Amino acid sequence: MDHAFFDRPVLDVARALIGATLTVDGVSGTIVETEAYHAGDPAAHSFAGRTARNAAMFGPPGRAYVYRSYGLHWCMNVVGGAEEAAAVLIRALEPTMGLEIMAARRGTADPRLLCSGPGRLCQALGITGAMDGSPLDAPPFALVLTDATPPLLVGPRIGITRAADEPWRFGLAGSRFLSRPFR
């Protein structure tokens, strides 16, 4: 993986991850939705500074930042961006490989419900806090970028209260696997 990919503005990284393939232990999908965050953003976990929880956000780039949301769901970010402590939340995937494993983990066979949301996709791919800080170019991860420029939707981030109007959410136009429709 080219680490220069991550050394640019986090909004560019968030856009460029749409269409990439994320694999975890042989289970994978195409990234169809992302959100960008950085230390100057009041909605970012890194806004108040480095803590044990958010340490992976501070680098190096090309690693996973995995955290527990509301004490219930694991969520995964890709660390990167020219800004300090930046990361891209992976909000949704279109499942492509290992659907039987995903269905067993999620308790549903509906492909649309396997990875449409950050908590769902982590459950489906078996992502846990033990993977926080892991490089995305070494097992159990593989991140394969695409040269294609897919048609994008752009809108405000969701599920947050601070800086919620920033248009830092990106989605694959026409995808039925988004976590929520764009407004």
C-alpha positions in Angstrom: 0.0 0.0 0.0 1.3 3.4 -0.9 1.5 5.4 2.3 1.6 8.7 0.3 -2.1 8.0 -0.3 -2.8 9.0 3.3 -0.5 12.1 3.3 -3.1 14.6 1.9 -6.1 16.4 3.3 -8.4 14.0 5.1 -11.4 15.1 2.9 -9.4 13.8 -0.1 -8.6 10.6 1.7 -12.3 10.1 2.6 -13.4 10.6 -1.0 -10.7 8.4 -2.4 -11.6 5.5 -0.1 -15.0 5.2 -1.8 -14.7 2.1 -4.1 -11.7 0.6 -2.2 -11.9 -2.9 -0.9 -11.5 -3.6 2.8 -10.7 -7.2 3.8 -10.4 -8.6 7.3 -9.4 -12.3 7.6 -10.8 -13.1 4.2 -14.1 -11.4 4.6 -14.5 -8.2 2.6 -16.5 -5.5 0.9 -16.3 -2.4 -1.2 -16.3 0.9 0.8 -19.4 2.8 -0.2 -19.6 5.5 2.6 -17.1 7.4 4.7 -16.9 10.5 7.0 -13.8 12.7 7.6 -12.5 14.0 11.0 -9.4 15.8 12.2 -8.0 17.4 15.4 -9.4 20.9 14.5 -12.9 19.5 14.2 -15.0 19.7 17.4 -16.7 16.4 16.4 -13.4 14.5 16.2 -12.3 12.2 19.1 -8.9 13.9 18.7 -10.2 17.5 19.3 -9.4 17.6 23.0 -6.0 16.0 22.5 -4.4 12.6 22.8 -5.8 10.0 25.1 -5.4 6.2 25.5 -8.7 5.8 23.6 -7.8 7.9 20.5 -4.0 7.4 20.4 -4.2 5.6 17.0 -5.6 8.7 15.4 -2.3 10.5 16.0 -0.5 8.2 13.6 1.2 6.7 11.8 -1.1 6.9 8.8 -2.4 3.8 7.1 -3.6 2.2 10.4 -6.9 1.3 11.9 -8.4 3.4 14.7 -11.0 1.2 16.3 -13.2 2.4 19.2 -16.4 1.4 21.0 -19.4 3.6 20.3 -21.9 4.1 23.1 -20.3 1.1 24.8 -22.0 -1.2 22.3 -20.6 -1.2 18.8 -17.0 -1.2 17.4 -16.4 1.4 14.8 -13.4 1.6 12.5 -11.5 4.5 11.0 -8.6 4.7 8.6 -5.9 7.0 10.0 -4.6 9.5 7.5 -4.8 13.0 6.3 -2.4 15.9 6.1 -4.1 17.4 9.2 -3.1 16.4 12.7 -4.8 13.4 14.2 -7.1 12.8 11.2 -9.1 9.7 10.4 -11.9 8.5 8.1 -14.8 6.6 9.6 -15.8 3.7 7.4 -19.6 4.0 7.6 -20.7 1.3 5.1 -19.5 -1.4 2.8 -21.1 -3.4 0.0 -20.4 -7.0 1.1 -18.5 -8.9 -1.6 -16.8 -12.0 0.0 -17.6 -14.1 3.0 -21.3 -13.3 3.1 -22.1 -16.5 4.9 -19.6 -15.6 7.7 -21.0 -12.0 7.9 -24.6 -13.4 8.0 -23.7 -15.7 10.9 -22.0 -12.8 12.8 -24.9 -10.4 12.2 -27.8 -12.8 12.5 -29.3 -11.8 9.2 -28.9 -13.0 5.6 -30.1 -9.7 4.1 -27.0 -8.4 2.3 -28.2 -4.8 2.6 -28.2 -5.1 6.5 -24.8 -6.8 6.8 -22.5 -3.7 6.6 -24.8 -0.6 6.3 -23.5 1.3 9.3 -20.2 1.5 11.1 -21.2 -0.9 13.9 -22.8 -3.4 11.6 -19.8 -3.5 9.3 -17.4 -4.1 12.2 -19.6 -6.9 13.5 -19.8 -8.5 10.1 -16.1 -8.3 9.4 -15.1 -9.3 13.0 -13.4 -6.0 13.8 -12.7 -5.5 17.5 -10.8 -3.2 19.7 -7.8 -5.6 19.6 -7.2 -4.4 16.1 -6.9 -0.7 17.1 -3.6 0.7 15.7 -3.1 -2.3 13.4 -1.6 -1.5 9.9 -4.0 -1.8 7.1 -1.5 -3.5 4.8 -0.8 -6.5 7.1 -3.0 -9.4 8.4 -5.7 -9.4 9.4 -6.3 -6.4 7.2 -5.9 -5.7 3.5 -7.0 -2.4 1.9 -6.9 -2.3 -1.9 -7.4 1.1 -3.4 -9.0 1.8 -6.7 -7.9 3.9 -9.6 -11.5 4.5 -10.6 -13.3 7.8 -9.7 -16.8 6.6 -8.8 -19.7 9.1 -8.7 -20.0 10.5 -5.2 -22.7 11.9 -3.0 -21.6 14.6 -0.5 -23.5 15.6 2.6 -23.3 16.4 6.3 -22.1 13.8 8.7 -24.6 11.9 10.7 -24.9 10.7 14.3 -23.1 13.6 15.8 -24.1 16.9 17.4 -21.0 19.1 17.0 -20.1 20.4 13.6 -22.9 18.2 12.2 -23.4 20.5 9.2 -20.0 20.0 7.7 -20.3 18.3 4.3 -17.7 15.7 5.2 -19.7 12.5 4.5 -19.2 10.8 1.2 -21.1 8.0 -0.5 -21.1 6.0 -3.7 -24.0 7.4 -5.8 -26.6 4.7 -6.5 -25.5 2.3 -3.8 -28.2 0.5 -1.9 -25.7 -0.3 0.8 -25.4 3.2 2.4 -26.1 3.5 6.1 -28.7 6.2 5.5 -29.9 8.2 2.5 -28.1 11.5 1.7 -30.2 14.6 2.1 
